[in-house]
Amino acid sequence: MKIIFRANDILEAHIISGMLNSQGVETYVGGHYLQGAVGDLAAMGFANVFVADEHAELAEQLLQDYQQAEFIDFPLADEEGLAPAG
């Protein structure tokens, strides 16, 4: 197993894990229990996403594509306060 992504928190780790899983790359998210040891403060840097060594290259490419993706801001409503069709 190889750490493919060091997340800021457990939620980010699961988002990345889900994205990789949806592309056929099996993952393991570690750090659930370490985060709770810190207490009420938001723990950072404890959550990691692991993949099998043989899937590391594909996972790294998928992560690179994900991190370079452009954010598209869709309007929630038009000038009259109506949601756009479609």
C-alpha positions in Angstrom: 0.0 0.0 0.0 1.1 3.5 -0.8 -0.1 6.8 0.5 -1.5 8.5 -2.6 -3.0 11.6 -0.9 -2.5 13.4 2.4 -5.8 15.1 3.1 -6.4 18.1 5.4 -9.3 16.3 7.1 -11.2 13.0 7.0 -14.0 14.5 4.8 -11.5 15.5 2.1 -9.9 12.1 2.3 -13.3 10.4 1.6 -14.0 12.8 -1.3 -10.7 11.8 -2.9 -11.3 8.1 -2.1 -14.7 8.2 -3.6 -13.4 9.9 -6.8 -10.7 7.2 -7.2 -13.1 4.4 -6.4 -15.5 5.7 -9.1 -12.6 5.2 -11.5 -12.0 1.6 -10.5 -9.1 2.3 -8.1 -9.6 0.6 -4.8 -8.7 2.8 -1.8 -8.3 2.7 2.0 -8.8 5.8 4.1 -6.6 5.9 7.2 -6.6 8.3 10.1 -10.1 8.1 11.5 -9.1 7.4 15.1 -6.0 9.7 15.1 -8.2 12.6 14.3 -10.4 12.0 17.4 -7.4 11.9 19.7 -6.9 15.7 19.2 -10.2 16.6 20.8 -12.6 19.3 19.7 -10.2 21.1 17.6 -10.1 20.4 13.9 -7.3 18.0 13.3 -5.3 18.4 10.2 -2.9 16.1 8.3 -4.0 12.8 9.9 -6.2 11.5 7.1 -4.5 9.7 4.3 -5.7 7.9 1.2 -3.9 4.6 0.4 -3.9 2.6 -2.8 -2.3 -0.7 -3.8 1.2 -0.3 -5.3 0.0 -1.6 -8.7 -2.7 1.2 -8.9 -0.4 4.0 -7.7 0.5 5.3 -11.2 -3.2 5.5 -12.3 -4.3 7.0 -9.0 -1.6 9.7 -9.3 -2.7 10.6 -12.8 -6.4 10.8 -11.7 -5.4 13.0 -8.8 -3.4 15.3 -11.1 -6.3 15.6 -13.4 -8.7 16.3 -10.5 -6.4 19.0 -9.0 -6.0 20.7 -12.3 -9.7 20.8 -13.1 -11.3 24.2 -13.6 -14.1 25.2 -11.3 -17.3 26.1 -13.1 -19.6 28.5 -11.2 -23.2 27.7 -12.1 -25.7 30.4 -11.1 -28.3 29.3 -8.6 -30.8 31.8 -9.9 -31.2 34.4 -12.6 -31.7 38.1 -12.1 -35.4 37.5 -11.4 -34.6 35.0 -8.6 -35.7 32.0 -10.7 -33.6 28.8 -11.0 -32.2 28.2 -14.4 -33.9 25.5 -16.5 -32.2 22.2 -17.1 
